[in-house]
Amino acid sequence: MAPMDIGGVIFIVLLVIVMPVGTLMSMVGLAGVLGGLVGRNSDLDNVTDDGEPNEYLALANANPYE
């Protein structure tokens, strides 16, 4: 291979593999924050006035294999 061919291969690998993975990894923090906010909010919505979990939260925490 000529040196120009190796440079082209490296450039294609960067464009196809490295850049998309870098873009996805840069959004991990935002996804974690949003997931935490959504999960906490839904848990608070599924609690009765006494602080006991209602049937939706109890069902979500139930183990179907017991």
N, C-alpha and C positions, 0 to 999 in steps of 0.2 A: 504494500500500500504506500502511496505517496503521502508526504506530510499533510497535504491539503485534505486528503481523504480521511485521515485520522481526526483532524480538526472538525470536519463535517460530522463525523460519527459522534464525537464528544458533544458537539452542539445539539445534535438531535437527541441524545440521551438526556442532556440537561433540560431541553424543552418538553420531552415526553414523560420523563420520570421525576426528576428533581423538583421542577417548578410546581407541578400539581400537588405533590406530597407536601411541599412547603406551604402552599396555599391552604391545604386542608389542616395542617398542623397549626397554622396561625389562628384558626377559628376554634380550636379546642377550648381555650379559656372562656370565650364567649358562650359556647354551648354549655359548659359546666355551670356558669353563673345563671344562665336562663333556666336550665334544668333544675337547679336548686331552688330558684324562685318559684317556678311553677309547681314543683313537688311540695314545697312548704305551704303554699297557698291552698292547694287542693286538700292537704291533710287538715288544715284549719277549717276548711269548709265542711269536712266530714266528721266533725266533733259536735256532740250535743251541748246544750247549755250547762250540763253538769260536768263536762269535760270527758265524758265517756265516748268512745268511738261508736259511730252509728254503724248500720249494717254494711254499708259500702266499704268503710275502712276495715271493719272486722273481716269481711270477705277478702279484701286485698291482702291482709296479713295471714290468712288461713293457709295451711299447708294441705294441698289436695291429696297428698300421699299418706296422710295419717288416718 
